Structure formats: C-alpha cells, structure tokens
Amino acid sequence: MTGSIKDNAALYKKKTFTYVPPASPADLIDCSNFILNFTGRKFLNVGLDPTDDLSTIVQVITPSRYVNIPADFLRRIFSLMGNILSFILNPPQKYKRNLFLETEIISLSSMVYQGENMLVIESKTQAGCQVLLNRTDLMKLQYLEWSIFETVVRKSTIIRPVVLKQFETIANYLDQEFTNVKSPPKTNEEMIIFIKNLSDNKIIGSTPKEDMNFISQLKINATIQLTERWAQSLYGENSPEVFLKLF
C-alpha cells in the first residue's frame, strides 16, 4: 500500500493496485533490536537517526513495510493500549475503521485484514510507510514497554551526547585531511568515498580516549550528513551546489 489506507481503498476495488515498496529505512546509530513476532518477521529497533539530527527514534519493521515512530508518540500508544486492545479483540467488522490518534506526522487507526482486526501505524510524511500489528504483536509490544523505554532514555540521555560529540570530531578531522590531499573530492560521490576511506584509528587517536566509540558507525551511516556538515563549515551559506544537493 503506497500512500494512506484511505487513499488505497478505491485501488483495491478497481483491482488496479500495484505494490511499490517504500524507500529503505535509515540505518540507525547504536541500534537495539526487539523481536515482536519472529514468525511474522516483525521487529522493533531503537537507535539514533542520522537523517533526523541523530534524534532517538523507534522503527517498527515488517517483511515489506516499516514506520518511524518518535519516542513521545510511542508513549501515547502505550497510554491508549487498553482501548486499542479492547477494540482489536472485538469481532471484526469489515467496513469499520477506528481512528485512535493522529498528529501532523503519524496516525494510529484500525482496519480488518485477513479476517482480523489490526492496528495500523502510518506515517503521514513518508509515502508507503505503515505497518499492521495484530493482537499477538500488541501483547508482545505491551510486555516489552519498560525495556523499550529504558533503551530510549539511555540512548537519548547518555548515548546521543557522545555520538554528537564524535560527529563533530569527524567533521573537524575532515577539515584537516581535506587540506592535506593533493586531489580533493570534487563531487558528492567522491566526498562520500573520501569519508569512508578515512582511518578510524587516526580519527580516534586525534581525540581524548572515550569509553564508547561510534566513529565507524558514523562513517558508514551518516556519510551524507557529514558531507553536508563539512561543506557548510567550509563554505558557509555559499557552499557549492555540488555539495548541497546530496542525493
């Protein structure tokens, strides 16, 4: 289902629906994984999103779909869990859709799928990003509530400040290395290769030793953001177009 549940209803009736997968989710920094349903291949990840200022997010991933959930929205889901489960346990009514919660970026509703009431978590900003959770999935999610939020708090208060500091460390190291090469990168692709080829040990060795190190993960998963940060630092508002329009 690319687009919203409501928008796709007409497509199903006309039998003209063609599945178009959503873009792949971002690889998270310091990602922790929880299994909601191994048989159904439904998982929940908690980590720092390099595409969203390294904020802590929750990803719910199913075999063909995913959705990013802000931590505060997940708290609201748990606060409504009693009402949600009560509705999900009711006999399914094919054409009845219940809207539990909606914000500018995400909605929480229900639908009947394969003869079963399902919870639909749907992004309103990313096309095709939505997941369906059944009663068993929701019971497991409720069981994991405290573990999930302990992980969210730890990443937000302890891990994120360290990762942000090390992000700046790599950006500063880029400034030094860029001036030392005979043929500096001239395109986005060349800059990305340049960053990935930097020596982890040299970057780590240029700063005070820390108990936690995320240099390698940042080089792999935040390469585009590092390129943007470097270009803005070097050129300011007059950054060359080639280093601003990244993918």
N, C-alpha and C positions, 0 to 999 in steps of 0.2 A: 504494500500500500504506500505509494508515494503520495504525499500530501496528507490531509486530515482524514479521519474516519468518515466524517460527514460528506466531504467532497468526493470521496470514492464510492459512495453508495450508488450513485447513478451509473458509474462504470461497471459495477457488478451486475446491475440489472440488464445492461446492454451487452454484457459478456464481451466487452472490448478491452478489458483490463490487461495490461502488460506489466509484469513485475520489473521495476527499476530499482536496484539496490541503492541505499543511501551512501554517501561518501564514508570512507572508513573513519572510525573514531580516532581521536588523537591518542598517541602513546603517552601515558601518564608517567610522571617522575615519582619514584618511590611508591610504586603501585602495590596495594594489598588486595588480595582476592578472597571473595567469599562464594561458596557454592550454594545456589538456591535450589537447583534441580539438575543433577548430573545427567540423568537420562534425557531430560528435555534440553540439555545444553544451555542452561540459564545461569548466568554468573553476575556477581556484583563486584565492581572494582572501586577502590577508593585511592585517590592519588592527586598529585598537583598537575593541573592542566597548563602546558606551555602556551597554548593558544588563548588562554584567559588569564593573563598576568600571574600565572603559576598559583592560581587560587585552588583550594581544595574542592574537588567535585566527586560525585558518585556516578559511576557508569553502570547501567543495567544492560547486559548484553545477552541476546538470544541468538539462535542459529543464523537468522538473516537480518536482525534489527538491533538497534541499540538506542539508548537515550541518555543524555547527560542530565543529572539532577543536582541542583545546588543543595548544599547541606541543609540550609534552612527550610527548603521545600520538603526534604525528606522528613524533617521533624514534624512538619504539618501532616504528612501522610500518616505517620505513626499516631498522631493525635486523633486522626479520623479512623483508625484501623477498626475500632469496634463497629462503627456504622458501615464501613466498607465490607467487612466480613459478613455482617448481618445481611446485606444486600446480595453479596455473592452467593450465600448459602440458600437464598430463596430459589424456588423453581424458576428456571429461565423463561422469560417472555421475549419472543423473537424480536419484536419491534420496539421494546422499551429500552431507552438509553438514559442513564442517570449521570448527571454532572456533579461530582463531589467537590471539586476545587479547580479554580482556574486563575492564572496570573497572566502577565504580559508575555511570558516566555514558555509556559508549560501548562498542561491541563491534565486533570485526573477524572476519568469517566469510566463507564462500563459498556460492554457490548456482549452479545451472545456469539460464541464461536464454537463450532463443533458440538452444539447442544449444551454448552456450559457457560455460565456467567463468568466473564473475565474482567479484570481491571485493566484499563488502558491508560498508560502513561505516555503522553505525546508532547513532543516539542513543537512550539508554535513559531520557532525561528529557524529550525533546520528541517528542510523537506525530507520526508520519509523516515524521520527518527521517532519511532514509537515502539513500545513493547506491550505484550499481553501477558498478564500474570493470572494464574488460576488460584483456586483455594489453597492447594498444597504449597504453591510458591509463596503465597502471602503468609501462611502459617510459619514457613521457614524464615521469611523475612522478619516477622514479628519475634521469633525466637532469637534472631541474631541482633536485635535492636541495640542492646547495650554494647556489644562487641563492635558494631559498626560505628557507633558514636564515640566510643573510646578511641577508635582509629582516626576518626575525623578530627577530634580535638587534638590528638597528638600531632597529626600532620599540620594542622593549622597553627598551633602554638609553638611547636618545637622544630619540626622539620622545615616548614616554609621559610622562616627567617634564615636558616642555614643555606637553603637552596638559593634564595635571592642573593645572599652574600657571595656565593660561589658563582652565580650567574654573572655578577659584576666582576668577579675575579677573572673569568674567561674573557669578558669584554675588554678589560684593561690589558690582559695579555695579548689579545688580538691587536691592540694599538701598537704594542711593541714589535710584535712579529711582522706586522704589515709593512713597517718601515725598514725591516731588515732583509726583505726578499728582493731579488733583482727584477722579477717579473710579477708584480702584484696582480691579484684577481681583477678582471675587468667585467665579469658578468655574474649574475646570481649563481649560476651553476658552478662557476669557478670558485666563488667565495664559499659556497657550501662544501666543496671538496677541500678547500684550504682549511676550513674549520675542522672538518672530520680528520684531517691528517695531522693536526696538532698533537704533540706528545702529551699524554695525560700526566706522565711523571714530571715533565718540565713545568706544566701549569701548577701542579700540586706543590712542586718544590719551590715555586716562586712566592708562596704564601705560608703563613704560620700553619703548622700541622693541626688538623681538626679531627675529632673522633668520628664524624660522619663525612663521607665524601660522595658527591653526586656529579663530579666533573664528567665522567664518562657518559652518564645518562643525559646530562645537559647537551653534550656534544652530539649525541645521537638524536634525541627527541626534541631539542629546542634550537636546532641549527638555523632555521628561518628567523626565529626571534633574535638570536644572537647576531645574525647578519643585519637585521633592522636596527638593533641597538648600536652596533658598531657604526653603521652608516650615519645615523643621527648624531652620534657622539663626534664623529669626524667632520661631518659637513653641516650639522645643524639642520635648519629649515631648507637649506639649499642642497640637500642630498641629491646626487644624480638620480635621475628617473630609473636607471637600470637597477639601483639598489633599493628602490622603494616599492616598486610593483613586483612583489615576490609571489610568484605562482598564483 
